[in-house]
Amino acid sequence: QVQVVESGGGLVQPGGSLRLSCATSGSSFNINAVNWYRQAPGQQRELVAAITNGGSTNYADSVKGRFTISRDNAKNTVYLQMNILQPEDTAVYYCYIYTTYDWAWHWGQGTQVTVSS
């Protein structure tokens, strides 16, 4: 069974940085495409960044220039580098991956990011 594991969340001051990681529970569950979503309390889940198998990226306007999505295929891991974090970035961040293991999308459990002084 494919399991998606996120890490790297935490508490950071405004203007700070965090790097989130997204990996699968086994090397057989290769990561093809990845979308990072976030959901703030009382808000709908929104797409933050995406990366295709070929490395093409896309970002929400609210994070362009501050967030960078990247991948390390050798480690079967995708990262979300978040810089110049603001309180409005506070949310649970979810990794949503597509794997050719079962040709399906899978959600991670989410990791909390809190931006506060």
N, C-alpha and C positions, 0 to 999 in steps of 0.2 A: 504494500500500500504506500502510495506516495505521500510523504510528509514534507511540508515546507517549513523551514525554520528561519525565523528572523532574529536578529540580534542588533545591539548597538543603541537602543533607545536609552533615554534618561532625562535628567534635569539639566538644563543649560541656561545661562543668562542670555538676555537679548544681545544680539551681535555675535554670539558664539557659534560653534560648529559641532556637528555630530556626523558620524558615518554609520549608516545602517547597512547590514549585510543580509542577504537572502540566499539560502542554500537548501538542498534537498537532503533527505535522510539517507540516501544511498547514491553511489556514483552511477548506478544504472539509470537513475531518474534524471536524465540529462535535461538541463534547462534550455529551452528553445527561446521563446519570447517571455518577457517579464513586464508587468505593469506594477507600479507602486501606487497605492491608493492611501488616502487618509480620511479619517472620520472624527470630527470634533463633536463634543457633547451637543445633542440636539440638532445636529446637522446631518445632511446626507453624505454618504461616502463619495469622495471625489477623486478623479484620476489626477495624480501628481506628475508622474513621469513614466515613460515607456521606452523599452529597447527591444529591437527585433533580433532575430537570430543573426542577421547580417551586421548588426551594430548600429542601425539607424535609430535615432532617438527623437523623442517628442516630449514637450513639457507644457504644463499648465502655465498660463500667462502669469499667475501669481508667484511662480517660483523661477521663472526664466532668469538666468544670470546669477542665481544664487544656488540652485541645486544642480547636481550633475549625476546622471545615471551611467554606470559603466559595468563591464562584465569581465571576468577572468575565466575564460573557458577551461583552462587547465585545472582550475579549482572548482569549476561548475558553480560559480558564485556570482551574484550580481550585487552591486553596491549602489547606495544612494548617498552621495556626499552632500550635506546640507550646510551651507554657509550663511552668514549674516541672518541667523535665525531671529524671528520675531515672535511675540506672544501669539499672534494669529496663526502661527505654524503649529501650535499646540494641538495634538490630536493623537489618536492611535493610528499607526502606519501599518498598512498591510501589503504584503507581497503576494502577487497573483501570477503564477507561472504557468506556462504551457510546456508540457513535456511530450516528447515523441515516444516516451515509454508506453503511455496508454492513449496518446493523442487526445489529451484532455487538459483543461485548466484546473488549477488547484490553489486554494487560499492558504496562506499562513495564518498563524494564530494572532498576529498583531504584536506590535511593540509600541509602548507609550513614549511619546516625546512631549516633554513639558518645557516651555520656554518662559522663564519667570525670573525676576530679580528678587 
